[in-house]
Amino acid sequence: MTMQIAIVGSGIAGVTFAEEIHKLDRQLHVTLLTRETCGYYSRPLLSHCFSRTDIETKIVLKSFDALAASGIAVESGAEVSQLDRSAKTLRFHKGGEEKSLGYDKLVLATGSDALVPPPFHSQAGLFHVLNSFDDLVALRRLREKIITQHSRPRWAVIGGGLIGCEVSVDLAKAGDSVVLFHALPRLMERQLTEEDSATLLALLWETIGVEVLLDQAVQGFSGVETDLSVSLASDTMQGFHGIIVACGFRPRTELAQAAGLQTRRGILVDEYLATSDPDIFAIGDSAELPDGKLYAYVTPVRSQALWLAKHLSGQGAGAWQIPVFKPKAKVPGFEAAMPYLF
Ligand SMILES: Cc1cc2nc3c(=O)[nH]c(=O)nc-3n(C[C@H](O)[C@H](O)[C@H](O)COP(=O)(O)OP(=O)(O)OC[C@H]3O[C@@H](n4cnc5c(N)ncnc54)[C@H](O)[C@@H]3O)c2cc1C
C-alpha cells in the first residue's frame, strides 16, 4: 500500500519538505494541509511590506495550484483542529465542513505566532502584529486609510528586536513617522554586542529618522481606531494612528500538546527531528531541539526540511546537523562589526 505522508503547515518548513520528499520518492502520497489560501509566501519579506508597492504579489513564491500540479495534494484553507495519534488521523475544517485525513508519517511544520505580552491580551483591537500574509494585508489597508484621513501616518512600534527594528526602518523608508519603544537599554540585545547595538541605534535615529525610546516598558494602549495612545510607567504618549507589537515569536504547539506529544517552549524533538511519537516529526519554528533551542531562521529551517525528506525516504545518514548560518538584520546601511549572537 502507498505510504501516506501528511504535513501541517505551508511555510518554508512544510513546503520545502513536501517538495523534496516528493522528488526523492514518487511512490509516496504527500498531502500538505494549511490554513493559508494565498499560496506559499516569503515571511522575511513581510518586513518590507510598507516600502514596496508590489509586495502583495511579489511575496508569494509559489501558488498552491502549482504545488498541486507537481503531484503534491494540497488542502488549503484547512484549519487542522485535532490529531488522533491512536487512529493516526488528522481532523480539519475546510469551507464549513469537517474532514479527516489518515497518515503513516506526520510532519508538524506549524511555525510560530507573534508573541503578544499578557498585559496586551485584553487590548487586541488596538494593535496589529506582522507575522503572516493576512497581517500584511490588514496593515497595508490600515496605512492606506490613515493616509487618506491624516496624510502622514504616525506609528508606535513596540519591541526593539530584529523584527521591530526592521519594520520601523521600513515604515520610515515609506515616509511615515515612527516611535520605537524598547523595554531594555539597547536594541537587538539578543543578537548584537553592545557596540553593534549602539551603531544600530545611531543609524535608526540620525540617518533613518526613527525616534527610539529605550528602557520604556509599555504598559498598554488606549483610544479608538486611528487615535491611539501608548501608556508607559509614568507617562502616556498620544497621537498614534497605528500600533504594531513586535515582541518576538511563540511556537505553535497547541495541536501537538493536545495530542499528548511532549512540548516545552516548542514541540520537543530528538536529533532525528522525531517527536515523542516515532511516527510524528516536527520541523521549523515550532520544533525545539535537544539543546533547548528553536532554530527559527530560514537557513536552519530549510536544512531541517531537506534533511528530514532524505531521512524519511531512506536516503539519509546520521542525525540532523546544525548548518552554518548568519542571522542578519535587514536594515539598509547596517553592518554588525561582530558576528550575531544566537
Ligand atoms: C517579519 C519577519 C521577518 C523575518 N525575517 C527573517 C530573516 O530576514 N531571515 C531569517 O532567516 N528569518 C526571518 N524570519 C523568520 C523566518 O521567517 C521563520 O523562521 C520561518 O518562516 C519559519 O518557517 P516555518 O515553516 O517553520 O513556519 P511558518 O512560516 O510560520 O509556517 C507555518 C504554517 O503553518 C500553518 N499552520 C499552523 N498551524 C496550523 C493548523 N493548525 N492548521 C493549518 N495550518 C496551520 C500556518 O498558517 C503557516 O502557514 C522572519 C520572520 C518574520 C515574521
The ligand as an ORCA input file, in Angstrom:
! r2SCAN-3c Opt
* xyz 0 1
  C       8.546     39.680      9.794
  C       9.522     38.519      9.808
  C      10.779     38.690      9.244
  C      11.701     37.640      9.257
  N      12.926     37.836      8.692
  C      13.816     36.814      8.644
  C      15.074     36.962      8.004
  O      15.402     38.026      7.499
  N      15.913     35.886      7.982
  C      15.587     34.679      8.526
  O      16.362     33.744      8.453
  N      14.388     34.508      9.158
  C      13.492     35.536      9.218
  N      12.279     35.351      9.835
  C      11.977     34.031     10.438
  C      11.545     33.046      9.363
  O      10.595     33.673      8.533
  C      10.965     31.793     10.027
  O      11.993     31.153     10.741
  C      10.369     30.824      9.009
  O       9.413     31.473      8.204
  C       9.711     29.649      9.744
  O       9.082     28.820      8.815
  P       8.066     27.681      9.268
  O       7.666     26.976      8.017
  O       8.640     26.902     10.397
  O       6.813     28.449      9.902
  P       5.723     29.424      9.284
  O       6.281     30.271      8.215
  O       5.099     30.074     10.480
  O       4.655     28.462      8.626
  C       3.764     27.674      9.377
  C       2.494     27.491      8.598
  O       1.649     26.546      9.259
  C       0.311     26.982      9.193
  N      -0.410     26.372     10.314
  C      -0.043     26.360     11.609
  N      -0.932     25.679     12.358
  C      -1.886     25.247     11.513
  C      -3.087     24.494     11.697
  N      -3.466     24.048     12.903
  N      -3.859     24.237     10.608
  C      -3.482     24.688      9.387
  N      -2.353     25.389      9.157
  C      -1.568     25.681     10.201
  C       0.430     28.497      9.294
  O      -0.708     29.136      8.806
  C       1.676     28.764      8.455
  O       1.348     28.937      7.113
  C      11.352     36.386      9.849
  C      10.062     36.212     10.406
  C       9.156     37.261     10.382
  C       7.776     37.056     10.988
*
